[in-house]
Amino acid sequence: MSQEGHLRSRDGDCTLSREDRLTAADRWVRLAYRTRGWLLCRAGRHFWARLRNPEVGGARAHYELCRRCGRERSAYVSVRDLYGY
């Protein structure tokens, strides 16, 4: 079997192929994505995810968590949503 395109460590084991390694361009893309998220959160444009924690407040214990920065805020559920009125 050919080992072409693979790097070898000192003890002779094959490591990741060149296609699977993290390149400098990948690092720049990740940095740009994190910077964009930070700027959006600083400007108040959060990416809210609605979660529920019944151990804290029962059936109505909903809260929202920003997926980028981790900020929390309360999310109140209306009675119509709970009971279908």
Secondary structure as UniProt FT lines:
FT   TURN            4..5
FT   STRAND          6..8
FT   TURN            10..11
FT   STRAND          14..17
FT   HELIX           18..20
FT   HELIX           24..42
FT   TURN            43..44
FT   STRAND          48..52
FT   HELIX           54..57
FT   HELIX           58..60
FT   STRAND          62..66
FT   TURN            67..69
FT   STRAND          72..74
FT   HELIX           79..83
//
